[in-house]
Amino acid sequence: MTAEELMIEFALTRLDHPDLDLEDLAALVVRRGGLERELEFAARNLADRDELRAATFPAAVEYVLRVVLTLRGPSD
């Protein structure tokens, strides 16, 4: 999954759940992707940070959040 595809997935999840905060939305994206996607995101987090700071699920959520916040750009 590319960063752009991940952003679209996140945006669609946000449309379905507008009341959730960003971390909860990221958790939903990871959960919906299943174990394979969770491991993929956790592995990318490991590659980006050169360390695994948590179990796979929290690491995958951290990766999704980092991608989303990076693509959103600076806040005004």
C-alpha positions in Angstrom: 0.0 0.0 0.0 1.4 3.4 -1.0 1.3 6.4 1.2 -1.4 7.9 -1.1 -3.5 4.8 -0.8 -3.1 4.8 2.9 -4.2 8.5 3.1 -7.3 7.6 1.0 -8.1 4.7 3.3 -7.7 7.0 6.3 -10.0 9.7 4.8 -12.7 7.2 4.0 -12.5 5.8 7.5 -12.8 9.4 8.9 -15.9 9.9 6.8 -17.5 6.8 8.4 -16.4 7.9 11.9 -16.2 11.7 12.1 -16.3 11.8 15.9 -13.1 9.7 16.5 -9.7 11.3 17.1 -6.8 10.6 14.7 -5.2 7.8 16.8 -8.5 5.9 17.0 -9.0 6.3 13.2 -5.5 5.0 12.6 -6.3 2.0 14.8 -9.4 1.3 12.7 -7.4 1.5 9.5 -4.9 -1.0 10.9 -7.7 -3.3 12.3 -9.6 -3.3 9.0 -6.5 -4.3 7.1 -6.1 -7.5 9.2 -2.9 -9.1 10.5 -1.1 -9.0 7.2 -1.5 -5.2 6.9 -0.7 -4.8 10.6 2.6 -6.6 10.1 3.4 -4.6 6.9 2.9 -1.3 8.7 4.8 -2.4 11.8 7.7 -3.5 9.5 7.7 -0.2 7.8 7.7 1.5 11.2 10.7 -0.6 12.1 12.5 0.3 8.9 11.8 4.0 9.3 12.8 4.3 13.0 15.4 1.5 13.0 13.7 0.2 16.2 10.4 -1.4 17.2 9.2 0.6 20.1 6.0 -1.3 20.8 4.1 -4.5 19.9 3.1 -4.8 16.3 -0.4 -3.2 16.6 0.7 0.0 18.3 3.7 0.2 16.0 1.4 -0.1 13.0 -0.9 2.6 14.3 2.1 4.9 14.9 3.2 4.3 11.3 -0.3 5.2 9.9 -0.4 8.3 12.1 3.0 9.4 11.0 2.2 9.0 7.3 -1.1 10.8 7.6 0.4 13.7 9.5 3.3 14.0 7.1 1.1 14.1 4.1 -1.3 16.6 5.7 1.6 19.0 6.0 2.2 21.7 8.6 -0.9 22.9 10.5 -1.8 26.5 10.2 
